[in-house]
Amino acid sequence: MRVLFLTFYFRPDLCAGSFRATPLVEALVARAPPAWHIDVISTLPNRYESFAVDAPEFEQHGRLTVRRIALPAHQSGMLDQSKAFLAFARAVRRVVAHERYELVVATSSRLMTAALAAEAARRSGARLYLDIRDIFADTIGEVLPRTAALLAQPLFSIIERRTVERADCVNLVSPGFAPYFQARYPVRRFSYFTNGIDDEFLAIDSGRIREQRRATAQRELTIVYAGNIGEGQGLHAIVPDLARRLEGRASIKVIGDGGRRAVLEAALARAHVSNVQLLAPMSREALIAEYLAADVLFMHLNDYEAFKKVLPSKIFEYAALGKPILAGVAGYSADFVSSEISNAAVFTPCDVDSAMRAFAMLDLRDTPRPDFVAKYARSAISAAMATDIIECARNPQPKVTV
């Protein structure tokens, strides 16, 4: 059986999409029947212009083939991302034009990779397994200016419907997505394999954490955020005010890049704060060292209705480290953090008063979370999801009777 696996990001790129897709492909190769051959089509590392990693355009490992598409140079803005995806889509169409697949799999956040997979499945008459990591048709209405959103949202809703209805099996990365999808596709049954904790974080022992804390116990508190700096994270709406309120008590490190980095820099300059440090994206090894040196790990999503449904992958790696967590999230994410993660305080997004109250609630000591780690190991989730993909190839998910 020929299997096409589409993902815009793949190792060694640094982002949630890569961290999701790579272990899933590895699990699928390990569990698929011997006759299966899996073709991965992705991109050369491109998540951040400020973090370049070399990777081969073509790899062959037994019954796994990996092709990486070179994209034009781009920033993280919506227009640049659209141009990058169009280049990816054109290249994918060229590669698969004369190929026949029995199964197409895609993991997709911004919908269009899923739509591209649906197109490839139609062309081959293949079964289609989708892993949906965002509700793009919902999100786009809030992140774009009103006029653009009024034009774009109906179009993406049509694309979403054509894509989801073509799929034989659909996984939703967040159970918070369930009301949205069940209302629109009532006859479909969905699976829910969430993000999880990668092996790099499982390998960190509590003794190393304690040793790192003793080495830094006498200095000012350090709060660390690592990840994308975009409209979705809304750091420009919380970090400057939070830094000003914490001046003399704590410093904030922001590690990453993205389309709103310049906006964040301008907001920090206007706030005249000196306790925020902006660092470029870094390797996972270096990032883990920053995590271990931190006193508090910080995350934040902008105050948009669409983000009340998501479950960010960052939650899992933060929780695995046993550090206190300060989380500006709402909706399903807030419920998840509050119920599943000890020594984590939730505050209302973009609300500095709420953030300060939450910060005061934290126990500024490391708190191992062995039950959480055991429950959400990425390897176990990827293995279960790979089994679900194999089963989908044999027996698509039954529809729900309504």
C-alpha positions as CSV (number, residue, x, y, z in Angstrom):
1,M,0.0,0.0,0.0
2,R,1.3,3.5,-0.9
3,V,0.6,6.1,1.8
4,L,1.0,9.9,1.3
5,F,1.7,11.8,4.4
6,L,1.4,15.6,4.1
7,T,2.7,18.0,6.8
8,F,3.9,21.5,6.2
9,Y,6.5,21.1,9.0
10,F,8.7,18.1,9.7
11,R,12.0,17.5,11.5
12,P,14.3,19.3,12.1
13,D,11.9,22.3,12.0
14,L,11.1,23.8,15.4
15,C,7.3,24.1,15.8
16,A,4.3,22.3,17.1
17,G,3.5,20.9,13.6
18,S,7.0,19.3,13.3
19,F,6.8,17.9,16.9
20,R,3.4,16.4,16.1
21,A,4.2,15.0,12.6
22,T,7.6,13.5,13.2
23,P,6.8,11.1,16.0
24,L,3.5,10.1,14.3
25,V,5.3,9.1,11.1
26,E,7.9,7.2,13.1
27,A,5.0,5.4,15.0
28,L,3.3,4.7,11.7
29,V,6.4,3.2,10.1
30,A,6.9,1.0,13.1
31,R,3.3,-0.4,13.2
32,A,2.2,-0.4,9.6
33,P,2.0,-3.8,7.7
34,P,5.2,-4.7,5.9
35,A,3.6,-4.0,2.5
36,W,3.1,-0.3,3.3
37,H,5.4,2.4,1.9
38,I,5.0,5.9,3.3
39,D,5.9,9.0,1.3
40,V,6.2,12.1,3.5
41,I,6.1,15.5,1.7
42,S,7.0,18.5,3.8
43,T,9.1,21.6,3.6
44,L,12.7,22.5,4.2
45,P,13.0,24.1,7.7
46,N,11.2,27.5,7.4
47,R,9.3,28.2,10.6
48,Y,11.5,31.0,11.6
49,E,13.7,33.1,9.4
50,S,15.9,33.7,12.4
51,F,16.6,30.0,13.0
52,A,18.0,28.1,10.1
53,V,18.7,24.4,10.2
54,D,20.1,22.3,7.4
55,A,18.1,19.3,6.2
56,P,18.3,17.1,3.0
57,E,15.6,17.6,0.4
58,F,15.3,13.8,-0.1
59,E,15.7,10.9,2.3
60,Q,15.1,7.2,1.9
61,H,14.9,5.0,5.0
62,G,13.6,1.6,4.0
63,R,9.9,2.0,3.3
64,L,9.9,5.6,4.4
65,T,10.6,8.4,1.9
66,V,10.8,12.0,2.9
67,R,10.7,14.9,0.4
68,R,11.2,18.5,1.6
69,I,10.1,21.3,-0.6
70,A,12.2,24.5,-0.7
71,L,10.1,27.6,-0.1
72,P,10.8,31.2,-1.0
73,A,12.1,33.4,1.8
74,H,9.3,34.7,3.9
75,Q,8.4,36.4,7.2
76,S,5.6,35.2,9.4
77,G,2.9,37.6,8.1
78,M,-0.4,36.2,6.6
79,L,0.5,37.3,3.0
80,D,4.0,35.7,3.2
81,Q,2.6,32.5,4.7
82,S,0.0,32.3,1.9
83,K,2.8,32.6,-0.7
84,A,4.8,30.0,1.0
85,F,1.9,27.6,1.1
86,L,1.1,28.2,-2.6
87,A,4.7,27.2,-3.4
88,F,4.3,24.1,-1.3
89,A,1.0,23.2,-2.9
90,R,2.4,23.6,-6.4
91,A,5.3,21.3,-5.6
92,V,3.1,18.7,-3.9
93,R,0.8,18.6,-7.0
94,R,3.9,18.1,-9.3
95,V,5.2,15.2,-7.1
96,V,1.9,13.3,-6.8
97,A,0.6,14.0,-10.3
98,H,1.6,10.6,-11.6
99,E,1.5,8.7,-8.3
100,R,-1.3,6.5,-7.0
101,Y,-2.0,6.2,-3.3
102,E,-4.4,4.1,-1.3
103,L,-4.3,6.3,1.8
104,V,-3.6,10.0,2.3
105,V,-2.8,11.3,5.8
106,A,-2.4,15.0,6.7
107,T,-1.8,16.9,9.9
108,S,-2.9,20.4,9.5
109,S,-3.3,23.6,11.6
110,R,-4.3,26.3,9.0
111,L,-6.7,24.0,7.1
112,M,-5.0,24.3,3.7
113,T,-2.7,21.3,4.2
114,A,-5.8,19.3,4.9
115,A,-7.5,20.7,1.8
116,L,-4.5,19.8,-0.3
117,A,-4.6,16.2,1.1
118,A,-8.3,16.0,0.3
119,E,-7.4,17.0,-3.3
120,A,-4.7,14.4,-3.5
121,A,-7.1,11.7,-2.1
122,R,-9.8,12.6,-4.7
123,R,-7.2,12.3,-7.5
124,S,-6.1,8.9,-6.3
125,G,-9.4,7.6,-5.1
126,A,-7.7,7.1,-1.8
127,R,-9.0,7.0,1.8
128,L,-8.2,10.1,3.7
129,Y,-7.2,10.6,7.4
130,L,-7.1,14.1,8.7
131,D,-5.5,15.4,11.9
132,I,-7.0,18.8,12.5
133,R,-5.0,21.1,14.9
134,D,-6.9,24.3,14.6
135,I,-10.3,25.7,13.5
136,F,-9.0,28.0,10.8
137,A,-12.4,29.0,9.4
138,D,-13.3,30.1,12.9
139,T,-10.0,31.8,13.8
140,I,-9.6,33.7,10.6
141,G,-12.7,35.8,11.4
142,E,-10.9,37.2,14.5
143,V,-7.3,37.7,13.4
144,L,-8.0,39.5,10.2
145,P,-9.3,43.0,9.9
146,R,-13.1,43.1,9.8
147,T,-13.5,43.7,6.0
148,A,-11.0,41.0,5.1
149,A,-12.6,38.6,7.6
150,L,-16.1,39.1,6.1
151,L,-14.7,38.0,2.7
152,A,-12.4,35.3,3.9
153,Q,-14.5,33.5,6.5
154,P,-17.2,32.2,4.1
155,L,-14.6,31.0,1.6
156,F,-12.7,29.1,4.3
157,S,-15.9,27.6,5.7
158,I,-16.6,26.2,2.2
159,I,-13.1,24.8,2.0
160,E,-13.4,23.3,5.5
161,R,-16.7,21.6,4.6
162,R,-15.4,20.1,1.3
163,T,-12.3,18.9,3.1
164,V,-13.9,17.4,6.2
165,E,-16.8,15.7,4.3
166,R,-14.2,14.1,1.9
167,A,-12.3,12.5,4.9
168,D,-12.9,8.9,5.9
169,C,-11.5,9.6,9.4
170,V,-10.9,12.9,11.3
171,N,-9.0,13.4,14.5
172,L,-9.3,16.6,16.5
173,V,-6.3,17.6,18.5
174,S,-8.4,19.3,21.2
175,P,-11.6,18.0,22.7
176,G,-12.5,21.7,22.9
177,F,-13.1,21.5,19.1
178,A,-16.0,19.0,19.6
179,P,-18.9,21.4,19.8
180,Y,-17.9,23.3,16.7
181,F,-17.4,20.2,14.5
182,Q,-20.3,18.2,15.9
183,A,-22.7,21.0,15.1
184,R,-21.5,21.3,11.6
185,Y,-20.9,17.6,10.8
186,P,-23.4,15.8,12.9
187,V,-23.1,12.5,11.1
188,R,-19.4,12.2,11.5
189,R,-17.6,10.5,14.4
190,F,-14.4,12.2,15.5
191,S,-11.4,10.8,17.4
192,Y,-9.4,12.9,19.9
193,F,-5.6,12.3,20.1
194,T,-4.1,15.3,21.8
195,N,-0.6,16.7,21.7
196,G,1.8,15.2,24.2
197,I,5.1,15.3,25.9
198,D,8.2,14.6,23.7
199,D,10.9,12.2,24.7
200,E,13.4,15.1,25.3
201,F,11.3,16.3,28.2
202,L,10.7,12.8,29.6
203,A,14.4,12.3,29.8
204,I,14.9,15.2,32.3
205,D,15.1,13.9,35.8
206,S,13.9,15.8,38.9
207,G,17.4,15.7,40.4
208,R,18.7,17.8,37.5
209,I,15.9,20.3,38.0
210,R,16.7,20.6,41.7
211,E,20.4,21.1,41.0
212,Q,19.7,23.8,38.5
213,R,17.3,25.6,40.9
214,R,20.0,25.5,43.7
215,A,22.5,27.1,41.3
216,T,20.2,30.0,40.6
217,A,18.3,30.3,43.9
218,Q,19.7,33.6,45.0
219,R,18.9,35.7,41.9
220,E,15.9,37.6,40.8
221,L,13.0,35.4,39.6
222,T,13.0,34.5,35.9
223,I,9.8,34.0,33.9
224,V,10.3,32.3,30.6
225,Y,8.0,32.2,27.5
226,A,9.1,30.2,24.5
227,G,7.3,29.9,21.2
228,N,5.7,31.9,18.4
229,I,5.3,35.6,18.8
230,G,2.2,36.2,16.7
231,E,-1.3,37.7,16.9
232,G,-2.6,34.4,18.3
233,Q,-0.2,34.7,21.3
234,G,-0.9,38.4,21.9
235,L,2.3,38.9,23.9
236,H,2.3,42.6,23.0
237,A,-1.0,42.9,24.9
238,I,0.3,41.5,28.3
239,V,4.1,41.3,28.6
240,P,4.9,45.0,28.8
241,D,2.3,45.7,31.5
242,L,3.2,42.5,33.4
243,A,6.9,43.3,33.2
244,R,6.2,46.8,34.6
245,R,4.2,45.4,37.5
246,L,7.0,42.8,38.3
247,E,9.9,45.2,38.0
248,G,12.4,44.5,40.8
249,R,10.8,41.1,41.5
250,A,11.2,39.2,38.3
251,S,12.5,39.4,34.8
252,I,10.9,38.0,31.7
253,K,12.6,36.1,28.9
254,V,10.7,35.8,25.6
255,I,12.3,33.1,23.3
256,G,11.0,32.9,19.7
257,D,10.0,34.9,16.7
258,G,7.0,35.6,14.6
259,G,4.8,38.2,12.9
260,R,4.2,40.3,16.0
261,R,7.7,40.4,17.3
262,A,8.2,44.0,16.1
263,V,4.8,45.0,17.7
264,L,6.0,43.5,21.0
265,E,9.3,45.4,20.7
266,A,7.5,48.6,20.1
267,A,5.1,48.0,23.1
268,L,8.1,47.3,25.4
269,A,9.8,50.5,24.3
270,R,6.6,52.5,25.0
271,A,6.4,50.9,28.4
272,H,10.0,51.8,29.3
273,V,10.6,48.4,30.9
274,S,14.1,47.0,31.4
275,N,13.3,43.6,32.7
276,V,12.3,41.9,29.4
277,Q,14.8,40.0,27.3
278,L,14.0,38.9,23.7
279,L,15.9,35.9,22.5
280,A,15.9,34.3,19.0
281,P,14.6,30.8,18.5
282,M,17.1,28.1,19.7
283,S,17.6,24.4,19.6
284,R,15.6,22.2,21.9
285,E,18.7,21.3,23.9
286,A,19.4,25.0,24.5
287,L,15.7,25.7,25.2
288,I,15.5,23.0,27.8
289,A,18.4,24.6,29.6
290,E,16.5,27.9,29.6
291,Y,13.4,26.1,31.0
292,L,15.5,24.5,33.8
293,A,16.9,27.8,34.8
294,A,13.5,29.4,35.0
295,D,11.4,29.9,38.1
296,V,8.1,30.2,36.2
297,L,7.0,29.2,32.7
298,F,4.6,31.5,31.0
299,M,2.1,31.0,28.2
300,H,-0.6,33.3,26.8
301,L,-3.2,33.2,24.1
302,N,-4.9,36.4,22.8
303,D,-8.4,37.2,24.0
304,Y,-10.2,35.7,21.0
305,E,-13.4,33.6,21.2
306,A,-11.8,31.0,18.8
307,F,-8.9,30.4,21.2
308,K,-11.3,29.1,23.9
309,K,-11.5,25.9,22.0
310,V,-7.8,25.1,21.5
311,L,-5.3,23.1,23.6
312,P,-1.8,24.4,22.9
313,S,1.0,21.9,22.6
314,K,3.2,24.2,24.8
315,I,1.1,23.1,27.8
316,F,2.5,19.6,27.7
317,E,6.2,20.4,27.6
318,Y,5.8,23.0,30.3
319,A,3.9,20.6,32.6
320,A,6.5,17.9,32.0
321,L,9.2,20.0,33.6
322,G,7.6,20.4,37.0
323,K,8.0,24.2,36.9
324,P,5.3,26.6,38.1
325,I,3.1,27.6,35.2
326,L,1.4,31.0,34.7
327,A,-1.1,30.6,31.9
328,G,-3.2,33.4,30.3
329,V,-5.8,31.1,28.6
330,A,-9.5,30.7,28.6
331,G,-12.2,28.2,27.7
332,Y,-11.1,24.6,27.2
333,S,-7.4,25.3,27.8
334,A,-8.2,27.0,31.1
335,D,-10.3,24.0,32.2
336,F,-7.5,21.6,31.2
337,V,-4.8,23.4,33.0
338,S,-6.8,23.8,36.1
339,S,-7.9,20.2,36.3
340,E,-4.9,18.4,35.0
341,I,-1.8,20.3,36.1
342,S,-0.7,21.0,39.6
343,N,0.9,24.3,40.6
344,A,-0.4,26.1,37.5
345,A,-2.3,29.3,37.8
346,V,-4.7,30.5,35.1
347,F,-5.5,34.2,34.4
348,T,-7.8,36.0,32.0
349,P,-5.9,36.7,28.7
350,C,-4.7,40.3,28.3
351,D,-5.6,41.2,31.9
352,V,-2.6,42.2,33.9
353,D,-4.5,42.4,37.2
354,S,-5.7,38.9,36.8
355,A,-2.2,37.8,35.9
356,M,-0.8,39.4,39.0
357,R,-3.4,37.6,41.2
358,A,-2.5,34.3,39.5
359,F,1.2,34.9,39.9
360,A,0.6,35.4,43.7
361,M,-1.1,32.0,43.9
362,L,1.9,30.0,42.5
363,D,4.1,28.0,44.8
364,L,7.5,29.0,43.5
365,R,9.0,25.6,43.8
366,D,9.4,22.7,41.4
367,T,6.5,20.3,41.5
368,P,7.0,16.9,39.7
369,R,3.9,15.8,37.9
370,P,4.4,12.0,37.3
371,D,0.8,11.2,36.7
372,F,0.5,13.9,34.0
373,V,3.7,12.7,32.3
374,A,2.6,9.1,32.2
375,K,-0.8,10.1,30.8
376,Y,0.4,12.4,28.1
377,A,3.6,10.9,26.8
378,R,3.8,11.7,23.1
379,S,5.1,8.3,22.2
380,A,2.0,6.5,23.6
381,I,-0.3,9.0,21.9
382,S,1.5,8.7,18.6
383,A,1.4,4.9,18.8
384,A,-2.4,4.9,19.5
385,M,-3.0,7.4,16.7
386,A,-0.9,5.3,14.2
387,T,-3.0,2.3,15.1
388,D,-6.1,4.4,14.4
389,I,-4.7,5.4,11.0
390,I,-4.0,1.8,10.1
391,E,-7.5,0.9,11.2
392,C,-9.0,3.7,9.1
393,A,-7.2,2.4,6.0
394,R,-9.0,-0.9,6.6
395,N,-12.3,0.3,8.0
396,P,-13.3,4.0,7.8
397,Q,-15.0,5.5,10.8
398,P,-18.7,4.8,10.8
399,K,-21.1,7.7,10.5
400,V,-23.3,8.6,13.4
401,T,-27.1,8.1,13.1
402,V,-29.0,11.3,13.8
